[in-house]
């Protein structure tokens, strides 16, 4: 597992978000949770598929 330093909008330090449908740990405005980006680039909960707003950064993802 890697823990990349991250920047706004869920991007990693290189300015590139994780691939579509890849499960990652994200920091939102008031909490952390698992999430994935859908094919439209929106962050979603893997359990409810509800859109997550205010994803600040990617905390952890496996970049095999």
PDB file of N, CA, C, O and CB in Angstrom:
ATOM      1  N   UNK A   1       0.838  -1.180   0.000  1.00  0.00           N
ATOM      2  CA  UNK A   1       0.000   0.000   0.000  1.00  0.00           C
ATOM      3  C   UNK A   1       0.882   1.241   0.000  1.00  0.00           C
ATOM      4  O   UNK A   1       1.951   1.266   0.610  1.00  0.00           O
ATOM      5  CB  UNK A   1      -0.953  -0.001   1.213  1.00  0.00           C
ATOM      6  N   UNK A   2       0.417   2.251  -0.685  1.00  0.00           N
ATOM      7  CA  UNK A   2       1.125   3.516  -0.654  1.00  0.00           C
ATOM      8  C   UNK A   2       0.231   4.549   0.006  1.00  0.00           C
ATOM      9  O   UNK A   2      -0.994   4.447  -0.049  1.00  0.00           O
ATOM     10  CB  UNK A   2       1.543   3.964  -2.078  1.00  0.00           C
ATOM     11  N   UNK A   3       0.833   5.524   0.619  1.00  0.00           N
ATOM     12  CA  UNK A   3       0.117   6.622   1.245  1.00  0.00           C
ATOM     13  C   UNK A   3       0.604   7.919   0.623  1.00  0.00           C
ATOM     14  O   UNK A   3       1.431   8.611   1.216  1.00  0.00           O
ATOM     15  CB  UNK A   3       0.318   6.626   2.791  1.00  0.00           C
ATOM     16  N   UNK A   4       0.106   8.263  -0.567  1.00  0.00           N
ATOM     17  CA  UNK A   4       0.638   9.427  -1.255  1.00  0.00           C
ATOM     18  C   UNK A   4       0.191  10.724  -0.615  1.00  0.00           C
ATOM     19  O   UNK A   4      -0.957  10.836  -0.186  1.00  0.00           O
ATOM     20  CB  UNK A   4       0.226   9.406  -2.698  1.00  0.00           C
ATOM     21  N   UNK A   5       1.083  11.715  -0.539  1.00  0.00           N
ATOM     22  CA  UNK A   5       0.629  13.040  -0.161  1.00  0.00           C
ATOM     23  C   UNK A   5      -0.365  13.468  -1.229  1.00  0.00           C
ATOM     24  O   UNK A   5      -0.153  13.187  -2.409  1.00  0.00           O
ATOM     25  CB  UNK A   5       1.827  14.064  -0.022  1.00  0.00           C
ATOM     26  N   UNK A   6      -1.430  14.131  -0.851  1.00  0.00           N
ATOM     27  CA  UNK A   6      -2.476  14.424  -1.807  1.00  0.00           C
ATOM     28  C   UNK A   6      -2.838  15.895  -1.814  1.00  0.00           C
ATOM     29  O   UNK A   6      -2.485  16.653  -0.910  1.00  0.00           O
ATOM     30  CB  UNK A   6      -3.693  13.599  -1.511  1.00  0.00           C
ATOM     31  N   UNK A   7      -3.560  16.279  -2.870  1.00  0.00           N
ATOM     32  CA  UNK A   7      -4.009  17.659  -2.989  1.00  0.00           C
ATOM     33  C   UNK A   7      -5.510  17.678  -3.197  1.00  0.00           C
ATOM     34  O   UNK A   7      -6.153  16.629  -3.165  1.00  0.00           O
ATOM     35  CB  UNK A   7      -3.286  18.383  -4.145  1.00  0.00           C
ATOM     36  N   UNK A   8      -6.072  18.848  -3.409  1.00  0.00           N
ATOM     37  CA  UNK A   8      -7.522  19.019  -3.516  1.00  0.00           C
ATOM     38  C   UNK A   8      -8.146  18.185  -4.627  1.00  0.00           C
ATOM     39  O   UNK A   8      -7.467  17.742  -5.553  1.00  0.00           O
ATOM     40  CB  UNK A   8      -7.846  20.467  -3.742  1.00  0.00           C
ATOM     41  N   UNK A   9      -9.458  17.984  -4.510  1.00  0.00           N
ATOM     42  CA  UNK A   9     -10.284  17.270  -5.490  1.00  0.00           C
ATOM     43  C   UNK A   9      -9.928  15.800  -5.633  1.00  0.00           C
ATOM     44  O   UNK A   9     -10.179  15.201  -6.678  1.00  0.00           O
ATOM     45  CB  UNK A   9     -10.165  17.932  -6.824  1.00  0.00           C
ATOM     46  N   UNK A  10      -9.347  15.212  -4.594  1.00  0.00           N
ATOM     47  CA  UNK A  10      -9.092  13.786  -4.622  1.00  0.00           C
ATOM     48  C   UNK A  10      -7.958  13.369  -5.529  1.00  0.00           C
ATOM     49  O   UNK A  10      -7.870  12.201  -5.908  1.00  0.00           O
ATOM     50  CB  UNK A  10     -10.306  13.085  -5.028  1.00  0.00           C
ATOM     51  N   UNK A  11      -7.091  14.297  -5.885  1.00  0.00           N
ATOM     52  CA  UNK A  11      -5.954  13.948  -6.719  1.00  0.00           C
ATOM     53  C   UNK A  11      -4.770  13.602  -5.847  1.00  0.00           C
ATOM     54  O   UNK A  11      -4.707  13.999  -4.684  1.00  0.00           O
ATOM     55  CB  UNK A  11      -5.604  15.090  -7.674  1.00  0.00           C
ATOM     56  N   UNK A  12      -3.823  12.856  -6.412  1.00  0.00           N
ATOM     57  CA  UNK A  12      -2.606  12.560  -5.653  1.00  0.00           C
ATOM     58  C   UNK A  12      -1.575  13.643  -5.923  1.00  0.00           C
ATOM     59  O   UNK A  12      -1.879  14.637  -6.583  1.00  0.00           O
ATOM     60  CB  UNK A  12      -2.039  11.158  -6.021  1.00  0.00           C
ATOM     61  N   UNK A  13      -0.370  13.462  -5.425  1.00  0.00           N
ATOM     62  CA  UNK A  13       0.664  14.496  -5.546  1.00  0.00           C
ATOM     63  C   UNK A  13       1.030  14.832  -6.988  1.00  0.00           C
ATOM     64  O   UNK A  13       1.542  15.919  -7.253  1.00  0.00           O
ATOM     65  CB  UNK A  13       1.900  14.059  -4.817  1.00  0.00           C
ATOM     66  N   UNK A  14       0.777  13.917  -7.925  1.00  0.00           N
ATOM     67  CA  UNK A  14       1.077  14.172  -9.329  1.00  0.00           C
ATOM     68  C   UNK A  14      -0.067  14.858 -10.055  1.00  0.00           C
ATOM     69  O   UNK A  14       0.023  15.106 -11.257  1.00  0.00           O
ATOM     70  CB  UNK A  14       1.413  12.885 -10.023  1.00  0.00           C
ATOM     71  N   UNK A  15      -1.153  15.169  -9.330  1.00  0.00           N
ATOM     72  CA  UNK A  15      -2.303  15.817  -9.938  1.00  0.00           C
ATOM     73  C   UNK A  15      -3.190  14.859 -10.700  1.00  0.00           C
ATOM     74  O   UNK A  15      -4.012  15.290 -11.508  1.00  0.00           O
ATOM     75  CB  UNK A  15      -1.850  16.898 -10.847  1.00  0.00           C
ATOM     76  N   UNK A  16      -3.040  13.557 -10.457  1.00  0.00           N
ATOM     77  CA  UNK A  16      -3.814  12.548 -11.175  1.00  0.00           C
ATOM     78  C   UNK A  16      -4.665  11.763 -10.174  1.00  0.00           C
ATOM     79  O   UNK A  16      -4.127  11.196  -9.224  1.00  0.00           O
ATOM     80  CB  UNK A  16      -2.877  11.591 -11.979  1.00  0.00           C
ATOM     81  N   UNK A  17      -5.977  11.723 -10.374  1.00  0.00           N
ATOM     82  CA  UNK A  17      -6.813  10.930  -9.468  1.00  0.00           C
ATOM     83  C   UNK A  17      -6.619   9.439  -9.724  1.00  0.00           C
ATOM     84  O   UNK A  17      -6.148   9.055 -10.795  1.00  0.00           O
ATOM     85  CB  UNK A  17      -8.298  11.308  -9.630  1.00  0.00           C
ATOM     86  N   UNK A  18      -6.975   8.595  -8.758  1.00  0.00           N
ATOM     87  CA  UNK A  18      -6.893   7.143  -8.969  1.00  0.00           C
ATOM     88  C   UNK A  18      -7.786   6.715 -10.132  1.00  0.00           C
ATOM     89  O   UNK A  18      -8.710   7.441 -10.499  1.00  0.00           O
ATOM     90  CB  UNK A  18      -7.296   6.385  -7.683  1.00  0.00           C
ATOM     91  N   UNK A  19      -7.522   5.554 -10.711  1.00  0.00           N
ATOM     92  CA  UNK A  19      -8.340   5.068 -11.831  1.00  0.00           C
ATOM     93  C   UNK A  19      -9.816   4.911 -11.451  1.00  0.00           C
ATOM     94  O   UNK A  19     -10.152   4.719 -10.282  1.00  0.00           O
ATOM     95  CB  UNK A  19      -7.795   3.732 -12.330  1.00  0.00           C
ATOM     96  N   UNK A  20     -10.670   4.994 -12.439  1.00  0.00           N
ATOM     97  CA  UNK A  20     -12.114   4.814 -12.256  1.00  0.00           C
ATOM     98  C   UNK A  20     -12.377   3.453 -11.613  1.00  0.00           C
ATOM     99  O   UNK A  20     -11.730   2.462 -11.949  1.00  0.00           O
ATOM    100  CB  UNK A  20     -12.869   4.934 -13.616  1.00  0.00           C
ATOM    101  N   UNK A  21     -13.322   3.419 -10.697  1.00  0.00           N
ATOM    102  CA  UNK A  21     -13.777   2.213  -9.988  1.00  0.00           C
ATOM    103  C   UNK A  21     -12.753   1.614  -9.027  1.00  0.00           C
ATOM    104  O   UNK A  21     -12.997   0.535  -8.488  1.00  0.00           O
ATOM    105  CB  UNK A  21     -14.160   1.175 -10.982  1.00  0.00           C
ATOM    106  N   UNK A  22     -11.622   2.270  -8.794  1.00  0.00           N
ATOM    107  CA  UNK A  22     -10.650   1.761  -7.836  1.00  0.00           C
ATOM    108  C   UNK A  22     -10.995   2.272  -6.438  1.00  0.00           C
ATOM    109  O   UNK A  22     -11.166   3.475  -6.237  1.00  0.00           O
ATOM    110  CB  UNK A  22      -9.211   2.179  -8.236  1.00  0.00           C
ATOM    111  N   UNK A  23     -11.097   1.365  -5.482  1.00  0.00           N
ATOM    112  CA  UNK A  23     -11.433   1.701  -4.109  1.00  0.00           C
ATOM    113  C   UNK A  23     -10.249   2.361  -3.419  1.00  0.00           C
ATOM    114  O   UNK A  23      -9.141   1.823  -3.427  1.00  0.00           O
ATOM    115  CB  UNK A  23     -11.872   0.450  -3.340  1.00  0.00           C
ATOM    116  N   UNK A  24     -10.481   3.533  -2.817  1.00  0.00           N
ATOM    117  CA  UNK A  24      -9.437   4.260  -2.112  1.00  0.00           C
ATOM    118  C   UNK A  24      -9.996   4.817  -0.812  1.00  0.00           C
ATOM    119  O   UNK A  24     -11.212   4.888  -0.632  1.00  0.00           O
ATOM    120  CB  UNK A  24      -8.863   5.392  -2.989  1.00  0.00           C
ATOM    121  N   UNK A  25      -9.116   5.208   0.085  1.00  0.00           N
ATOM    122  CA  UNK A  25      -9.503   5.888   1.312  1.00  0.00           C
ATOM    123  C   UNK A  25      -9.362   7.380   1.049  1.00  0.00           C
ATOM    124  O   UNK A  25      -8.296   7.845   0.647  1.00  0.00           O
ATOM    125  CB  UNK A  25      -8.627   5.428   2.543  1.00  0.00           C
ATOM    126  N   UNK A  26     -10.449   8.140   1.277  1.00  0.00           N
ATOM    127  CA  UNK A  26     -10.426   9.570   1.001  1.00  0.00           C
ATOM    128  C   UNK A  26     -10.727  10.376   2.259  1.00  0.00           C
ATOM    129  O   UNK A  26     -11.384   9.898   3.184  1.00  0.00           O
ATOM    130  CB  UNK A  26     -11.427   9.914  -0.098  1.00  0.00           C
ATOM    131  N   UNK A  27     -10.235  11.602   2.269  1.00  0.00           N
ATOM    132  CA  UNK A  27     -10.541  12.557   3.327  1.00  0.00           C
ATOM    133  C   UNK A  27     -11.581  13.512   2.768  1.00  0.00           C
ATOM    134  O   UNK A  27     -11.335  14.208   1.784  1.00  0.00           O
ATOM    135  CB  UNK A  27      -9.253  13.325   3.822  1.00  0.00           C
ATOM    136  N   UNK A  28     -12.747  13.538   3.404  1.00  0.00           N
ATOM    137  CA  UNK A  28     -13.775  14.511   3.044  1.00  0.00           C
ATOM    138  C   UNK A  28     -13.660  15.670   4.027  1.00  0.00           C
ATOM    139  O   UNK A  28     -12.727  15.707   4.829  1.00  0.00           O
ATOM    140  CB  UNK A  28     -15.221  13.873   3.067  1.00  0.00           C
ATOM    141  N   UNK A  29     -14.581  16.600   3.976  1.00  0.00           N
ATOM    142  CA  UNK A  29     -14.473  17.778   4.810  1.00  0.00           C
ATOM    143  C   UNK A  29     -14.464  17.449   6.306  1.00  0.00           C
ATOM    144  O   UNK A  29     -13.693  18.051   7.053  1.00  0.00           O
ATOM    145  CB  UNK A  29     -15.605  18.716   4.501  1.00  0.00           C
ATOM    146  N   UNK A  30     -15.305  16.504   6.766  1.00  0.00           N
ATOM    147  CA  UNK A  30     -15.404  16.204   8.200  1.00  0.00           C
ATOM    148  C   UNK A  30     -15.192  14.738   8.546  1.00  0.00           C
ATOM    149  O   UNK A  30     -15.374  14.358   9.703  1.00  0.00           O
ATOM    150  CB  UNK A  30     -16.739  16.629   8.705  1.00  0.00           C
ATOM    151  N   UNK A  31     -14.815  13.905   7.585  1.00  0.00           N
ATOM    152  CA  UNK A  31     -14.663  12.485   7.856  1.00  0.00           C
ATOM    153  C   UNK A  31     -13.794  11.828   6.796  1.00  0.00           C
ATOM    154  O   UNK A  31     -13.487  12.422   5.763  1.00  0.00           O
ATOM    155  CB  UNK A  31     -16.026  11.803   7.923  1.00  0.00           C
ATOM    156  N   UNK A  32     -13.401  10.575   7.076  1.00  0.00           N
ATOM    157  CA  UNK A  32     -12.669   9.741   6.113  1.00  0.00           C
ATOM    158  C   UNK A  32     -13.533   8.540   5.786  1.00  0.00           C
ATOM    159  O   UNK A  32     -14.290   8.067   6.634  1.00  0.00           O
ATOM    160  CB  UNK A  32     -11.271   9.292   6.675  1.00  0.00           C
ATOM    161  N   UNK A  33     -13.428   8.044   4.562  1.00  0.00           N
ATOM    162  CA  UNK A  33     -14.209   6.863   4.189  1.00  0.00           C
ATOM    163  C   UNK A  33     -13.620   6.225   2.933  1.00  0.00           C
ATOM    164  O   UNK A  33     -12.785   6.815   2.247  1.00  0.00           O
ATOM    165  CB  UNK A  33     -15.698   7.238   3.960  1.00  0.00           C
ATOM    166  N   UNK A  34     -14.073   5.013   2.653  1.00  0.00           N
ATOM    167  CA  UNK A  34     -13.743   4.370   1.385  1.00  0.00           C
ATOM    168  C   UNK A  34     -14.593   5.008   0.301  1.00  0.00           C
ATOM    169  O   UNK A  34     -15.735   5.401   0.539  1.00  0.00           O
ATOM    170  CB  UNK A  34     -13.972   2.824   1.447  1.00  0.00           C
ATOM    171  N   UNK A  35     -14.028   5.106  -0.883  1.00  0.00           N
ATOM    172  CA  UNK A  35     -14.761   5.706  -1.998  1.00  0.00           C
ATOM    173  C   UNK A  35     -14.150   5.236  -3.317  1.00  0.00           C
ATOM    174  O   UNK A  35     -13.050   4.684  -3.353  1.00  0.00           O
ATOM    175  CB  UNK A  35     -14.740   7.262  -1.905  1.00  0.00           C
ATOM    176  N   UNK A  36     -14.887   5.468  -4.388  1.00  0.00           N
ATOM    177  CA  UNK A  36     -14.377   5.214  -5.732  1.00  0.00           C
ATOM    178  C   UNK A  36     -14.905   6.305  -6.654  1.00  0.00           C
ATOM    179  O   UNK A  36     -15.929   6.928  -6.374  1.00  0.00           O
ATOM    180  CB  UNK A  36     -14.793   3.792  -6.244  1.00  0.00           C
ATOM    181  N   UNK A  37     -14.193   6.529  -7.755  1.00  0.00           N
ATOM    182  CA  UNK A  37     -14.659   7.471  -8.774  1.00  0.00           C
ATOM    183  C   UNK A  37     -15.454   6.704  -9.816  1.00  0.00           C
ATOM    184  O   UNK A  37     -15.025   5.644 -10.271  1.00  0.00           O
ATOM    185  CB  UNK A  37     -13.467   8.233  -9.435  1.00  0.00           C
ATOM    186  N   UNK A  38     -16.615   7.238 -10.198  1.00  0.00           N
ATOM    187  CA  UNK A  38     -17.388   6.587 -11.255  1.00  0.00           C
ATOM    188  C   UNK A  38     -16.890   7.050 -12.625  1.00  0.00           C
ATOM    189  O   UNK A  38     -15.954   7.845 -12.706  1.00  0.00           O
ATOM    190  CB  UNK A  38     -18.901   6.891 -11.094  1.00  0.00           C
ATOM    191  N   UNK A  39     -17.500   6.566 -13.681  1.00  0.00           N
ATOM    192  CA  UNK A  39     -17.032   6.897 -15.029  1.00  0.00           C
ATOM    193  C   UNK A  39     -17.214   8.375 -15.383  1.00  0.00           C
ATOM    194  O   UNK A  39     -16.670   8.848 -16.382  1.00  0.00           O
ATOM    195  CB  UNK A  39     -17.763   6.046 -16.042  1.00  0.00           C
ATOM    196  N   UNK A  40     -17.979   9.104 -14.563  1.00  0.00           N
ATOM    197  CA  UNK A  40     -18.182  10.536 -14.777  1.00  0.00           C
ATOM    198  C   UNK A  40     -17.258  11.375 -13.895  1.00  0.00           C
ATOM    199  O   UNK A  40     -17.324  12.604 -13.911  1.00  0.00           O
ATOM    200  CB  UNK A  40     -19.638  10.908 -14.506  1.00  0.00           C
ATOM    201  N   UNK A  41     -16.380  10.694 -13.111  1.00  0.00           N
ATOM    202  CA  UNK A  41     -15.437  11.395 -12.260  1.00  0.00           C
ATOM    203  C   UNK A  41     -15.983  11.795 -10.906  1.00  0.00           C
ATOM    204  O   UNK A  41     -15.308  12.498 -10.154  1.00  0.00           O
ATOM    205  CB  UNK A  41     -14.961  12.591 -12.952  1.00  0.00           C
ATOM    206  N   UNK A  42     -17.199  11.361 -10.576  1.00  0.00           N
ATOM    207  CA  UNK A  42     -17.796  11.685  -9.278  1.00  0.00           C
ATOM    208  C   UNK A  42     -17.370  10.650  -8.244  1.00  0.00           C
ATOM    209  O   UNK A  42     -17.296   9.458  -8.542  1.00  0.00           O
ATOM    210  CB  UNK A  42     -19.343  11.748  -9.379  1.00  0.00           C
ATOM    211  N   UNK A  43     -17.090  11.115  -7.022  1.00  0.00           N
ATOM    212  CA  UNK A  43     -16.734  10.223  -5.933  1.00  0.00           C
ATOM    213  C   UNK A  43     -17.998   9.628  -5.351  1.00  0.00           C
ATOM    214  O   UNK A  43     -18.977  10.338  -5.123  1.00  0.00           O
ATOM    215  CB  UNK A  43     -15.924  10.960  -4.850  1.00  0.00           C
ATOM    216  N   UNK A  44     -17.980   8.299  -5.104  1.00  0.00           N
ATOM    217  CA  UNK A  44     -19.152   7.602  -4.589  1.00  0.00           C
ATOM    218  C   UNK A  44     -18.773   6.649  -3.467  1.00  0.00           C
ATOM    219  O   UNK A  44     -17.657   6.134  -3.408  1.00  0.00           O
ATOM    220  CB  UNK A  44     -19.853   6.841  -5.707  1.00  0.00           C
ATOM    221  N   UNK A  45     -19.741   6.428  -2.574  1.00  0.00           N
ATOM    222  CA  UNK A  45     -19.590   5.441  -1.511  1.00  0.00           C
ATOM    223  C   UNK A  45     -19.692   4.054  -2.130  1.00  0.00           C
ATOM    224  O   UNK A  45     -20.574   3.827  -2.958  1.00  0.00           O
ATOM    225  CB  UNK A  45     -20.664   5.639  -0.393  1.00  0.00           C
ATOM    226  N   UNK A  46     -18.824   3.120  -1.760  1.00  0.00           N
ATOM    227  CA  UNK A  46     -18.898   1.778  -2.336  1.00  0.00           C
ATOM    228  C   UNK A  46     -20.106   0.982  -1.826  1.00  0.00           C
ATOM    229  O   UNK A  46     -20.484  -0.022  -2.429  1.00  0.00           O
ATOM    230  CB  UNK A  46     -17.621   1.019  -2.028  1.00  0.00           C
ATOM    231  N   UNK A  47     -20.700   1.419  -0.739  1.00  0.00           N
ATOM    232  CA  UNK A  47     -21.804   0.678  -0.136  1.00  0.00           C
ATOM    233  C   UNK A  47     -23.160   1.157  -0.628  1.00  0.00           C
ATOM    234  O   UNK A  47     -23.990   0.347  -1.039  1.00  0.00           O
ATOM    235  CB  UNK A  47     -21.743   0.791   1.367  1.00  0.00           C
ATOM    236  N   UNK A  48     -23.393   2.461  -0.591  1.00  0.00           N
ATOM    237  CA  UNK A  48     -24.696   3.003  -0.983  1.00  0.00           C
ATOM    238  C   UNK A  48     -24.693   3.568  -2.403  1.00  0.00           C
ATOM    239  O   UNK A  48     -25.753   3.853  -2.960  1.00  0.00           O
ATOM    240  CB  UNK A  48     -25.117   4.084  -0.008  1.00  0.00           C
ATOM    241  N   UNK A  49     -23.520   3.728  -2.982  1.00  0.00           N
ATOM    242  CA  UNK A  49     -23.335   4.343  -4.309  1.00  0.00           C
ATOM    243  C   UNK A  49     -23.731   5.821  -4.302  1.00  0.00           C
ATOM    244  O   UNK A  49     -23.846   6.440  -5.360  1.00  0.00           O
ATOM    245  CB  UNK A  49     -24.161   3.589  -5.367  1.00  0.00           C
ATOM    246  N   UNK A  50     -23.939   6.384  -3.107  1.00  0.00           N
ATOM    247  CA  UNK A  50     -24.288   7.781  -2.959  1.00  0.00           C
ATOM    248  C   UNK A  50     -23.088   8.661  -3.304  1.00  0.00           C
ATOM    249  O   UNK A  50     -21.953   8.323  -2.967  1.00  0.00           O
ATOM    250  CB  UNK A  50     -24.780   8.066  -1.532  1.00  0.00           C
ATOM    251  N   UNK A  51     -23.333   9.783  -3.971  1.00  0.00           N
ATOM    252  CA  UNK A  51     -22.241  10.684  -4.325  1.00  0.00           C
ATOM    253  C   UNK A  51     -21.686  11.346  -3.074  1.00  0.00           C
ATOM    254  O   UNK A  51     -22.435  11.775  -2.196  1.00  0.00           O
ATOM    255  CB  UNK A  51     -22.713  11.748  -5.333  1.00  0.00           C
ATOM    256  N   UNK A  52     -20.351  11.423  -3.005  1.00  0.00           N
ATOM    257  CA  UNK A  52     -19.676  12.098  -1.900  1.00  0.00           C
ATOM    258  C   UNK A  52     -19.229  13.467  -2.372  1.00  0.00           C
ATOM    259  O   UNK A  52     -18.594  13.594  -3.419  1.00  0.00           O
ATOM    260  CB  UNK A  52     -18.467  11.269  -1.378  1.00  0.00           C
ATOM    261  N   UNK A  53     -19.560  14.482  -1.606  1.00  0.00           N
ATOM    262  CA  UNK A  53     -19.171  15.848  -1.948  1.00  0.00           C
ATOM    263  C   UNK A  53     -18.005  16.269  -1.061  1.00  0.00           C
ATOM    264  O   UNK A  53     -17.818  15.721   0.025  1.00  0.00           O
ATOM    265  CB  UNK A  53     -20.370  16.831  -1.789  1.00  0.00           C
ATOM    266  N   UNK A  54     -17.240  17.220  -1.513  1.00  0.00           N
ATOM    267  CA  UNK A  54     -16.132  17.788  -0.748  1.00  0.00           C
ATOM    268  C   UNK A  54     -15.038  16.780  -0.418  1.00  0.00           C
ATOM    269  O   UNK A  54     -14.512  16.780   0.694  1.00  0.00           O
ATOM    270  CB  UNK A  54     -16.653  18.381   0.520  1.00  0.00           C
ATOM    271  N   UNK A  55     -14.690  15.915  -1.381  1.00  0.00           N
ATOM    272  CA  UNK A  55     -13.529  15.040  -1.188  1.00  0.00           C
ATOM    273  C   UNK A  55     -12.302  15.938  -1.294  1.00  0.00           C
ATOM    274  O   UNK A  55     -12.063  16.567  -2.325  1.00  0.00           O
ATOM    275  CB  UNK A  55     -13.486  13.849  -2.254  1.00  0.00           C
ATOM    276  N   UNK A  56     -11.537  15.986  -0.223  1.00  0.00           N
ATOM    277  CA  UNK A  56     -10.393  16.884  -0.143  1.00  0.00           C
ATOM    278  C   UNK A  56      -9.143  16.238  -0.721  1.00  0.00           C
ATOM    279  O   UNK A  56      -8.390  16.870  -1.461  1.00  0.00           O
ATOM    280  CB  UNK A  56     -10.145  17.300   1.300  1.00  0.00           C
ATOM    281  N   UNK A  57      -8.928  14.955  -0.371  1.00  0.00           N
ATOM    282  CA  UNK A  57      -7.721  14.297  -0.861  1.00  0.00           C
ATOM    283  C   UNK A  57      -7.846  12.782  -0.751  1.00  0.00           C
ATOM    284  O   UNK A  57      -8.674  12.248  -0.013  1.00  0.00           O
ATOM    285  CB  UNK A  57      -6.493  14.784  -0.084  1.00  0.00           C
ATOM    286  N   UNK A  58      -7.005  12.126  -1.502  1.00  0.00           N
ATOM    287  CA  UNK A  58      -6.874  10.670  -1.410  1.00  0.00           C
ATOM    288  C   UNK A  58      -5.849  10.408  -0.323  1.00  0.00           C
ATOM    289  O   UNK A  58      -4.736  10.930  -0.375  1.00  0.00           O
ATOM    290  CB  UNK A  58      -6.447  10.013  -2.796  1.00  0.00           C
ATOM    291  N   UNK A  59      -6.219   9.601   0.659  1.00  0.00           N
ATOM    292  CA  UNK A  59      -5.319   9.292   1.746  1.00  0.00           C
ATOM    293  C   UNK A  59      -4.502   8.050   1.431  1.00  0.00           C
ATOM    294  O   UNK A  59      -3.297   8.011   1.683  1.00  0.00           O
ATOM    295  CB  UNK A  59      -6.093   9.105   3.038  1.00  0.00           C
ATOM    296  N   UNK A  60      -5.154   7.040   0.881  1.00  0.00           N
ATOM    297  CA  UNK A  60      -4.443   5.787   0.638  1.00  0.00           C
ATOM    298  C   UNK A  60      -5.059   5.048  -0.545  1.00  0.00           C
ATOM    299  O   UNK A  60      -6.279   4.959  -0.681  1.00  0.00           O
ATOM    300  CB  UNK A  60      -4.466   4.896   1.895  1.00  0.00           C
ATOM    301  N   UNK A  61      -4.195   4.530  -1.385  1.00  0.00           N
ATOM    302  CA  UNK A  61      -4.631   3.635  -2.447  1.00  0.00           C
ATOM    303  C   UNK A  61      -3.498   2.723  -2.849  1.00  0.00           C
ATOM    304  O   UNK A  61      -2.325   3.049  -2.668  1.00  0.00           O
ATOM    305  CB  UNK A  61      -5.135   4.423  -3.657  1.00  0.00           C
ATOM    306  N   UNK A  62      -3.853   1.591  -3.388  1.00  0.00           N
ATOM    307  CA  UNK A  62      -2.876   0.599  -3.806  1.00  0.00           C
ATOM    308  C   UNK A  62      -2.579   0.820  -5.269  1.00  0.00           C
ATOM    309  O   UNK A  62      -3.451   0.601  -6.110  1.00  0.00           O
ATOM    310  CB  UNK A  62      -3.381  -0.845  -3.550  1.00  0.00           C
ATOM    311  N   UNK A  63      -1.390   1.244  -5.595  1.00  0.00           N
ATOM    312  CA  UNK A  63      -1.043   1.594  -6.980  1.00  0.00           C
ATOM    313  C   UNK A  63      -0.205   0.513  -7.639  1.00  0.00           C
ATOM    314  O   UNK A  63       0.851   0.800  -8.202  1.00  0.00           O
ATOM    315  CB  UNK A  63      -0.292   2.920  -7.021  1.00  0.00           C
ATOM    316  N   UNK A  64      -0.668  -0.729  -7.572  1.00  0.00           N
ATOM    317  CA  UNK A  64       0.082  -1.851  -8.163  1.00  0.00           C
ATOM    318  C   UNK A  64       0.268  -1.631  -9.624  1.00  0.00           C
ATOM    319  O   UNK A  64       0.874  -2.462 -10.300  1.00  0.00           O
ATOM    320  CB  UNK A  64      -0.622  -3.181  -7.926  1.00  0.00           C
TER     321      UNK A  64
END
